[in-house]
Amino acid sequence: MTRICRAMLMVTALIVAAPAMVPMMTVSAMQPPPQSEFVPVEDVPPGEQIPAFTMLGTAYGFVWVALLVYVWSIARRLQKVEAELADLESRRK
């Protein structure tokens, strides 16, 4: 093996083995104990609150606009195809 291959092999081994060498905190030590029931959030600053109606209305509006643009695009292409067919029919006669 060449030096470069050995060096690449050593770097790869270090990258793979590094997580096992580092002491890690357990997930349970970082998280609070789980709750047994739903608790609504009450202390959210007004600047961080987004009403559900606004989000839902925006989503529905986006979908409707996208749908209308898609239908308009198909109608426009269909008109072009119909015009080309009419042109071909007139040339044929």
Beta strands, then each sheet from edge to edge (+ up, - down):
end
